[in-house]
Amino acid sequence: MKIYLAGYNVDTAVLRDLEKEAGKREDLTPEVLSAAYARISRDPRPINEIRESAREEVEKSRRSNSTIIFRMGHHSVAEHAVFNLDILGVSRFAMEEVEKFRLCSYTEKSQRYITLDNDFVLPDEIKGTRLEASFINMVREQNEAYFRFFKKLKDHAFKKHAGLAADEKNHDLLEGWAKEDARYITALATESQVGQTINARTLELLLRRFASHPLEEVRQLGRTIYEKISDVAPSIVIFHKANDRDMKTYPELKALAADIIGDKTAFPAAGGRGVELVEFTEGADDVLAASLLHVSSNVPYKKCKSIVKDLATRDKEEVLKASWRYMQLYDSMLREFEYVNLTYNIVLSAACFGQLKRHRMATITSQGYDPGLGVTVPESIKETGMEKAFNEIIEKTDEVYDGIKKEVPLAAPYILTNAHRKRVLMRVNARELYHISRLREDAHAQWDIQNVSRDMARLAKEVMPLTFAFIGGKDKYNEIYRKVHGELPKVTETALPAARKIK
């Protein structure tokens, strides 16, 4: 057995410093890895030798990449090239487009932990029009309210949690609670920043979607990204221009939906925030138990399903309990849980959606933000007597939104706030829902996403009591384990944090 460390992410500033010392190098490109790995299937040499050859012949490697990707259609070789992008000065609204892509990683500036300033994006669609002044004035009014609310919410948090406030170590925590509730009044035009890690194949898809997007901010973002990577890796990002499929499909579907649905376009959410389970795998507990028996035997699945159907409930429970017995709180459910699916219709705030969308293994599609769905008002705003002031800002915001929507509907959502809501359709498998619950039902999670994930788990447990007998937040892990197994989980050596093992 031989293992070579073929490469790893390096900051471009480090590469530039190395070039200053050693001179310009043509092989400082991820394309050589793509080219080398693409040749593995047909080249008898060891991989490390193929990589060395690719580095020595960069232009040949680029021609090879183009041939393999474009002519032969093997786009997966582009996945071996990875980019790290710092994306700054993009609105929260446009950032939702950046974060739609499943096969990449991103970490965004959090409005929960960082005090906001007055930076915001003025959409090109509004710039220079008679709408510009009202847009800017509204954002400034929202931001002024943010600072007022933050001051009062901070005082409120320190008084309400005087026990925590007595220890200076908790002051950042309490201040963070104030920030996360004050931000509900800020606009989706507020600037954000994100660090993104993305492979070339997904990046090509991103660029194509951005080039086809109706918003100028998104199109400009795509052009700027391409400018940064095109000289570094021209042979693996090929299909990056706008196309009819991305430009026309959803607009035509929207027009068709309007014809079919007619004037039945207003369906207000009952009770504001809402989580509704609209579809799910029938007989899910049996499906899961049968899947676990199938992978643990040589019996066909249909026969396993038939056997499970005749089992007593306690015997099915034993099958599922066996799948959980040796879990630690950081472990994922077994892959067999992915055979069970649930689909939710969720009405939630922009602030909450900012967290839910991070669960990219789920299937998430959404409608636009709709003032008709109302807003989510943090309880702390109500407790401090600021609900009236909060709603006054919301009413003014909605008026400005209506004015912009009449003339430039695409840009109107920029002025809406983190409190405004949208409808989301979300499909998850049982394995992913467990992950969401562990993370988002935890006591340390933000209250808005806690509420949504708790409702999702509750509804799932109602229709699949065995499958979700082990669901809950990390903070409740020991309690849930004891309830299911009658004892506390045994913590193995590998479960201990590495820092505790290092002497």
C-alpha positions as CSV (number, residue, x, y, z in Angstrom):
1,M,0.0,0.0,0.0
2,K,1.2,3.5,-0.9
3,I,-0.5,6.8,-0.2
4,Y,0.7,10.1,-1.6
5,L,-0.6,13.5,-0.5
6,A,-1.3,14.8,-4.0
7,G,-2.3,18.3,-3.0
8,Y,-4.3,20.5,-0.6
9,N,-5.8,24.0,-0.5
10,V,-3.2,26.8,-0.2
11,D,-3.9,30.5,0.1
12,T,-3.2,32.3,-3.1
13,A,-1.2,34.9,-1.2
14,V,1.2,32.1,-0.3
15,L,1.5,31.1,-3.9
16,R,2.2,34.6,-5.0
17,D,5.0,34.9,-2.4
18,L,6.5,31.6,-3.6
19,E,6.4,32.9,-7.2
20,K,8.2,36.1,-6.1
21,E,11.0,33.9,-4.6
22,A,11.2,31.2,-7.2
23,G,9.8,32.8,-10.4
24,K,6.7,32.3,-12.4
25,R,5.4,28.7,-12.7
26,E,2.9,27.4,-15.2
27,D,2.0,24.4,-13.2
28,L,0.3,26.3,-10.4
29,T,-3.1,25.3,-11.5
30,P,-5.6,22.6,-10.4
31,E,-6.0,21.5,-14.0
32,V,-3.0,19.2,-13.7
33,L,-4.8,17.2,-11.1
34,S,-7.8,16.9,-13.3
35,A,-5.7,15.9,-16.2
36,A,-3.7,13.4,-14.3
37,Y,-6.7,11.7,-12.7
38,A,-8.5,11.6,-16.0
39,R,-5.7,9.5,-17.4
40,I,-5.7,6.9,-14.6
41,S,-8.1,4.5,-16.4
42,R,-6.0,4.2,-19.5
43,D,-2.4,4.9,-18.5
44,P,-0.5,2.0,-16.9
45,R,1.9,4.2,-14.9
46,P,1.5,4.8,-11.2
47,I,-0.7,7.9,-10.4
48,N,2.1,9.9,-8.9
49,E,4.1,9.5,-12.1
50,I,1.1,10.6,-14.2
51,R,0.8,13.7,-12.0
52,E,4.4,14.5,-12.5
53,S,4.0,14.2,-16.3
54,A,0.9,16.5,-16.1
55,R,2.8,19.2,-14.2
56,E,5.6,19.1,-16.8
57,E,3.2,19.5,-19.7
58,V,0.6,22.0,-18.6
59,E,-0.7,22.9,-22.1
60,K,-0.9,19.3,-23.1
61,S,-2.9,18.7,-19.8
62,R,-5.2,21.5,-20.7
63,R,-5.9,20.1,-24.2
64,S,-6.5,16.7,-22.6
65,N,-9.0,18.2,-20.1
66,S,-10.9,20.0,-22.9
67,T,-11.1,16.8,-25.0
68,I,-12.2,14.6,-22.1
69,I,-14.8,17.1,-20.8
70,F,-16.1,18.6,-24.1
71,R,-15.8,15.7,-26.6
72,M,-16.0,12.7,-24.4
73,G,-18.5,14.1,-21.9
74,H,-16.6,13.1,-18.8
75,H,-17.4,16.2,-16.7
76,S,-16.6,14.4,-13.4
77,V,-12.8,15.0,-14.0
78,A,-13.5,18.7,-13.3
79,E,-14.4,17.8,-9.8
80,H,-10.8,17.1,-8.9
81,A,-10.1,20.9,-9.3
82,V,-11.2,22.9,-6.3
83,F,-11.4,26.6,-5.7
84,N,-11.8,28.7,-2.6
85,L,-13.6,32.0,-3.2
86,D,-14.0,35.0,-0.9
87,I,-17.3,36.6,-1.8
88,L,-17.8,40.0,-0.3
89,G,-20.3,42.9,-0.7
90,V,-23.1,40.7,-2.0
91,S,-26.7,41.3,-0.7
92,R,-28.4,38.7,1.6
93,F,-31.0,38.4,-1.2
94,A,-28.4,37.5,-3.9
95,M,-26.5,35.3,-1.4
96,E,-29.4,32.9,-1.5
97,E,-28.5,32.2,-5.1
98,V,-24.9,31.5,-4.2
99,E,-26.0,29.0,-1.5
100,K,-28.4,27.0,-3.6
101,F,-25.7,24.7,-4.9
102,R,-25.5,21.3,-3.1
103,L,-22.0,20.1,-3.9
104,C,-20.0,22.9,-2.4
105,S,-19.2,24.3,1.1
106,Y,-19.8,27.8,2.3
107,T,-19.5,29.7,5.6
108,E,-21.3,33.0,5.7
109,K,-20.9,36.1,7.9
110,S,-23.5,35.6,10.6
111,Q,-25.8,38.4,11.6
112,R,-26.3,36.6,14.9
113,Y,-22.7,37.3,16.1
114,I,-21.6,40.4,14.2
115,T,-23.0,43.9,14.8
116,L,-24.3,45.1,11.5
117,D,-23.2,48.4,9.9
118,N,-25.0,50.4,7.3
119,D,-23.6,48.6,4.2
120,F,-26.3,47.6,1.7
121,V,-26.6,46.9,-2.0
122,L,-28.5,49.3,-4.2
123,P,-29.9,47.1,-7.0
124,D,-28.9,48.1,-10.5
125,E,-32.6,47.8,-11.5
126,I,-33.4,50.7,-9.1
127,K,-30.2,52.7,-9.4
128,G,-30.8,56.0,-11.2
129,T,-34.6,55.7,-11.2
130,R,-37.2,57.6,-9.2
131,L,-37.4,54.6,-6.8
132,E,-33.8,55.0,-5.6
133,A,-34.5,57.7,-2.9
134,S,-37.4,55.8,-1.3
135,F,-35.3,52.6,-1.3
136,I,-32.3,54.2,0.3
137,N,-34.4,56.1,2.9
138,M,-36.3,52.9,3.8
139,V,-33.1,50.9,4.3
140,R,-31.6,53.7,6.5
141,E,-34.8,53.7,8.6
142,Q,-34.6,50.0,9.0
143,N,-30.9,50.2,10.0
144,E,-31.6,53.0,12.5
145,A,-34.3,50.8,14.0
146,Y,-31.8,47.9,14.2
147,F,-29.5,49.9,16.4
148,R,-32.3,51.1,18.6
149,F,-33.7,47.6,19.0
150,F,-30.2,46.2,19.6
151,K,-29.5,48.6,22.5
152,K,-32.9,47.8,24.2
153,L,-32.7,44.1,23.6
154,K,-29.1,43.9,25.0
155,D,-30.3,45.6,28.2
156,H,-33.3,43.3,28.3
157,A,-31.1,40.2,27.8
158,F,-28.8,41.2,30.7
159,K,-31.7,41.8,33.0
160,K,-33.7,38.8,32.1
161,H,-30.7,36.5,32.4
162,A,-29.0,38.2,35.4
163,G,-27.6,34.9,36.5
164,L,-25.7,34.5,33.3
165,A,-24.8,38.1,33.1
166,A,-23.0,37.8,36.5
167,D,-20.2,36.0,34.7
168,E,-18.4,38.2,32.2
169,K,-17.7,35.1,30.1
170,N,-21.4,35.1,29.1
171,H,-21.6,38.7,28.0
172,D,-20.9,37.8,24.3
173,L,-23.6,35.2,24.4
174,L,-26.2,37.6,25.8
175,E,-25.2,40.3,23.4
176,G,-25.5,37.8,20.6
177,W,-29.1,37.0,21.5
178,A,-29.8,40.7,21.2
179,K,-28.2,40.9,17.8
180,E,-30.0,37.9,16.4
181,D,-33.4,39.4,17.3
182,A,-32.6,43.0,16.3
183,R,-31.5,41.8,12.8
184,Y,-35.2,40.8,12.0
185,I,-35.8,44.4,11.0
186,T,-32.9,44.7,8.5
187,A,-33.3,44.4,4.8
188,L,-32.4,41.6,2.4
189,A,-30.3,44.3,0.7
190,T,-27.9,44.2,3.6
191,E,-24.4,43.2,2.5
192,S,-23.0,39.9,3.5
193,Q,-19.9,37.9,2.8
194,V,-19.1,34.2,2.4
195,G,-16.2,31.8,2.1
196,Q,-17.0,29.2,-0.5
197,T,-15.2,26.0,-1.5
198,I,-16.4,24.6,-4.8
199,N,-15.2,22.1,-7.4
200,A,-14.8,23.2,-11.0
201,R,-17.8,21.2,-12.2
202,T,-20.2,22.8,-9.7
203,L,-18.6,26.1,-10.4
204,E,-19.3,25.8,-14.1
205,L,-23.0,25.1,-13.3
206,L,-23.0,28.1,-10.9
207,L,-21.6,30.4,-13.6
208,R,-24.1,29.2,-16.2
209,R,-27.0,29.7,-13.8
210,F,-25.7,33.2,-12.8
211,A,-25.2,34.2,-16.5
212,S,-28.8,33.3,-17.1
213,H,-30.2,35.0,-14.0
214,P,-32.6,37.9,-14.3
215,L,-31.0,40.0,-11.6
216,E,-28.0,42.1,-12.6
217,E,-26.3,41.6,-9.2
218,V,-26.2,37.9,-9.7
219,R,-25.0,38.2,-13.3
220,Q,-22.3,40.6,-12.2
221,L,-21.2,38.2,-9.5
222,G,-20.9,35.4,-12.1
223,R,-18.8,37.5,-14.4
224,T,-16.5,38.6,-11.6
225,I,-16.0,35.0,-10.4
226,Y,-15.2,33.9,-14.0
227,E,-12.6,36.7,-14.4
228,K,-10.8,35.4,-11.3
229,I,-10.6,31.7,-12.3
230,S,-10.5,31.7,-16.1
231,D,-6.8,32.3,-16.4
232,V,-6.0,29.7,-13.7
233,A,-8.2,26.9,-15.1
234,P,-9.4,27.7,-18.6
235,S,-9.7,24.0,-19.7
236,I,-12.1,22.8,-17.0
237,V,-14.7,25.5,-16.8
238,I,-16.1,25.5,-20.4
239,F,-19.9,25.7,-20.4
240,H,-20.3,28.9,-18.4
241,K,-22.4,31.2,-20.6
242,A,-26.1,31.9,-20.4
243,N,-28.5,29.4,-22.1
244,D,-32.2,29.1,-22.9
245,R,-32.8,26.3,-20.5
246,D,-31.7,28.4,-17.5
247,M,-33.2,31.6,-18.8
248,K,-36.6,30.5,-20.0
249,T,-37.7,27.4,-18.1
250,Y,-39.0,28.9,-14.9
251,P,-40.5,32.1,-16.5
252,E,-42.5,29.8,-18.9
253,L,-43.6,27.6,-16.0
254,K,-44.6,30.7,-14.1
255,A,-46.8,31.9,-17.0
256,L,-48.3,28.5,-17.3
257,A,-49.0,28.3,-13.6
258,A,-50.8,31.7,-13.8
259,D,-53.0,30.3,-16.6
260,I,-53.8,27.1,-14.8
261,I,-54.3,28.6,-11.3
262,G,-56.0,31.8,-12.4
263,D,-56.8,34.3,-9.6
264,K,-56.3,31.7,-6.9
265,T,-53.0,33.1,-5.9
266,A,-53.5,34.2,-2.3
267,F,-53.3,31.4,0.3
268,P,-52.4,33.0,3.6
269,A,-50.6,30.9,6.1
270,A,-52.7,29.8,9.0
271,G,-51.3,31.1,12.2
272,G,-48.2,32.7,10.6
273,R,-45.3,30.3,10.8
274,G,-46.4,26.9,9.7
275,V,-44.9,23.4,9.1
276,E,-47.1,21.0,7.3
277,L,-46.2,17.4,6.4
278,V,-47.7,17.0,3.0
279,E,-46.3,13.6,1.8
280,F,-44.3,10.8,3.4
281,T,-43.3,7.2,2.8
282,E,-46.3,4.9,3.6
283,G,-45.5,2.2,6.1
284,A,-42.1,3.8,6.8
285,D,-41.4,1.9,9.9
286,D,-41.7,-1.4,8.0
287,V,-39.6,0.0,5.1
288,L,-36.8,0.9,7.4
289,A,-36.9,-2.4,9.4
290,A,-36.9,-4.3,6.1
291,S,-34.0,-2.3,4.7
292,L,-32.0,-3.0,7.8
293,L,-32.7,-6.7,7.5
294,H,-31.9,-6.7,3.8
295,V,-28.4,-5.2,4.2
296,S,-27.8,-7.7,7.1
297,S,-28.8,-10.8,5.2
298,N,-28.9,-12.4,1.7
299,V,-32.7,-12.2,1.5
300,P,-34.3,-10.1,-1.2
301,Y,-35.9,-6.9,-0.1
302,K,-39.5,-7.9,-1.0
303,K,-39.2,-11.0,1.2
304,C,-37.7,-8.9,4.0
305,K,-40.7,-6.6,3.7
306,S,-43.1,-9.5,3.9
307,I,-41.3,-10.9,7.0
308,V,-41.3,-7.5,8.8
309,K,-45.0,-7.1,8.1
310,D,-45.7,-10.1,10.2
311,L,-43.4,-9.1,13.1
312,A,-44.8,-7.8,16.4
313,T,-44.1,-4.1,17.1
314,R,-41.6,-5.0,19.8
315,D,-39.6,-7.1,17.4
316,K,-39.5,-4.2,14.9
317,E,-38.3,-2.0,17.7
318,E,-35.5,-4.4,18.4
319,V,-34.3,-4.1,14.8
320,L,-34.2,-0.3,15.0
321,K,-32.7,-0.2,18.5
322,A,-29.8,-2.4,17.2
323,S,-29.1,0.3,14.6
324,W,-28.8,2.9,17.3
325,R,-27.2,1.0,20.2
326,Y,-23.6,2.1,19.6
327,M,-24.2,5.6,18.3
328,Q,-22.5,8.7,19.8
329,L,-24.3,12.1,19.5
330,Y,-22.1,13.1,16.5
331,D,-22.9,9.9,14.5
332,S,-25.2,9.9,11.5
333,M,-28.0,7.4,11.2
334,L,-27.2,4.4,9.0
335,R,-27.7,4.9,5.3
336,E,-30.8,2.6,5.3
337,F,-32.7,5.5,6.8
338,E,-32.5,7.3,3.5
339,Y,-35.2,4.9,2.1
340,V,-37.7,6.8,4.2
341,N,-38.8,10.2,2.9
342,L,-40.9,13.1,4.1
343,T,-42.0,16.3,2.3
344,Y,-42.9,19.5,4.2
345,N,-44.5,22.7,3.2
346,I,-43.0,25.4,5.5
347,V,-43.8,29.1,6.0
348,L,-40.8,30.7,7.6
349,S,-38.9,34.0,8.0
350,A,-35.9,35.0,5.8
351,A,-33.8,34.7,9.0
352,C,-34.9,31.2,9.5
353,F,-34.6,30.2,5.9
354,G,-31.0,31.4,6.1
355,Q,-30.3,28.5,8.4
356,L,-32.6,25.9,6.9
357,K,-31.1,26.2,3.4
358,R,-27.7,25.1,4.8
359,H,-29.1,21.5,4.9
360,R,-28.1,20.9,1.2
361,M,-28.6,17.2,1.2
362,A,-32.4,17.9,1.4
363,T,-34.4,19.0,-1.6
364,I,-35.4,22.6,-1.1
365,T,-37.4,24.8,-3.5
366,S,-39.1,28.0,-2.5
367,Q,-41.5,30.7,-3.6
368,G,-40.6,34.4,-3.5
369,Y,-40.9,36.4,-0.3
370,D,-44.5,37.5,0.2
371,P,-45.6,40.3,2.6
372,G,-49.0,38.7,2.5
373,L,-47.6,35.9,4.7
374,G,-46.9,38.4,7.4
375,V,-43.7,38.6,9.4
376,T,-42.0,36.8,12.3
377,V,-41.7,39.1,15.3
378,P,-39.2,37.9,17.9
379,E,-40.6,37.4,21.4
380,S,-38.0,39.6,22.9
381,I,-39.3,42.5,20.7
382,K,-42.7,42.0,22.3
383,E,-41.3,41.6,25.8
384,T,-39.5,45.0,25.6
385,G,-42.6,46.8,24.3
386,M,-41.1,47.4,20.9
387,E,-43.6,45.4,18.8
388,K,-45.6,48.5,17.7
389,A,-42.4,50.3,16.6
390,F,-41.3,47.0,14.8
391,N,-44.6,46.7,13.0
392,E,-44.6,50.4,12.0
393,I,-41.2,49.8,10.2
394,I,-42.7,46.7,8.6
395,E,-45.8,48.6,7.3
396,K,-43.5,51.3,5.8
397,T,-41.4,48.6,4.3
398,D,-44.4,46.9,2.7
399,E,-45.5,50.2,1.2
400,V,-42.1,50.8,-0.4
401,Y,-42.1,47.2,-1.6
402,D,-45.5,47.6,-3.3
403,G,-44.2,50.8,-5.0
404,I,-41.1,49.0,-6.4
405,K,-43.0,45.9,-7.3
406,K,-45.3,47.9,-9.6
407,E,-42.3,49.1,-11.7
408,V,-39.4,46.7,-11.0
409,P,-40.9,43.5,-9.6
410,L,-37.6,41.6,-9.7
411,A,-35.9,44.1,-7.4
412,A,-38.7,44.6,-4.9
413,P,-37.6,41.8,-2.5
414,Y,-34.4,43.6,-1.7
415,I,-36.3,46.0,0.6
416,L,-38.0,43.2,2.6
417,T,-36.6,42.3,6.0
418,N,-35.3,39.2,7.7
419,A,-38.7,39.0,9.4
420,H,-40.6,38.6,6.1
421,R,-41.7,35.1,5.1
422,K,-41.8,32.8,2.2
423,R,-43.2,29.3,1.4
424,V,-40.7,26.5,1.1
425,L,-41.2,22.9,-0.1
426,M,-38.6,20.6,1.5
427,R,-38.1,16.9,1.0
428,V,-35.8,15.1,3.5
429,N,-35.0,11.5,4.1
430,A,-35.1,10.2,7.7
431,R,-31.3,10.2,8.0
432,E,-31.2,13.9,7.1
433,L,-34.1,14.8,9.3
434,Y,-32.2,13.2,12.3
435,H,-29.2,15.4,11.4
436,I,-31.4,18.6,11.2
437,S,-33.1,17.7,14.6
438,R,-29.8,17.0,16.3
439,L,-28.3,20.4,15.2
440,R,-31.4,22.6,15.1
441,E,-33.4,21.4,18.1
442,D,-30.4,21.7,20.3
443,A,-30.8,24.3,23.1
444,H,-27.9,26.4,21.6
445,A,-29.7,26.7,18.2
446,Q,-31.5,29.9,17.3
447,W,-35.1,30.0,18.5
448,D,-36.7,30.4,15.0
449,I,-35.1,27.4,13.5
450,Q,-35.6,25.5,16.8
451,N,-39.4,26.0,16.4
452,V,-39.4,24.8,12.7
453,S,-37.2,21.8,13.3
454,R,-39.2,20.8,16.4
455,D,-42.4,20.9,14.4
456,M,-40.8,18.8,11.6
457,A,-39.7,16.2,14.1
458,R,-43.0,16.1,15.9
459,L,-45.0,15.5,12.7
460,A,-42.5,12.9,11.5
461,K,-42.9,11.0,14.8
462,E,-46.6,11.0,14.6
463,V,-46.6,9.1,11.3
464,M,-43.4,7.1,11.9
465,P,-43.2,6.4,15.6
466,L,-40.5,3.7,15.4
467,T,-38.3,5.4,12.8
468,F,-38.2,8.6,14.8
469,A,-38.1,7.2,18.4
470,F,-34.5,8.4,18.7
471,I,-35.0,11.9,17.4
472,G,-34.1,15.1,19.3
473,G,-31.5,17.8,19.9
474,K,-27.9,17.2,20.9
475,D,-28.6,18.6,24.4
476,K,-31.3,15.9,24.9
477,Y,-29.2,13.0,23.6
478,N,-28.5,11.2,26.9
479,E,-32.1,11.6,27.9
480,I,-33.4,10.1,24.6
481,Y,-30.9,7.3,24.7
482,R,-31.9,6.3,28.2
483,K,-35.6,6.4,27.2
484,V,-34.9,4.1,24.2
485,H,-32.3,1.7,25.7
486,G,-32.9,2.0,29.4
487,E,-29.4,3.1,30.1
488,L,-26.9,5.9,29.3
489,P,-24.7,5.6,26.2
490,K,-21.3,4.1,26.7
491,V,-18.7,6.7,25.7
492,T,-15.8,5.0,23.8
493,E,-12.3,6.3,23.6
494,T,-12.8,7.4,20.0
495,A,-15.8,9.5,21.1
496,L,-13.6,11.7,23.3
497,P,-12.5,15.0,21.9
498,A,-9.0,14.8,20.5
499,A,-7.8,17.7,22.8
500,R,-8.6,15.5,25.8
501,K,-6.3,12.7,24.5
502,I,-3.3,14.9,23.8
503,K,-0.9,15.0,26.7
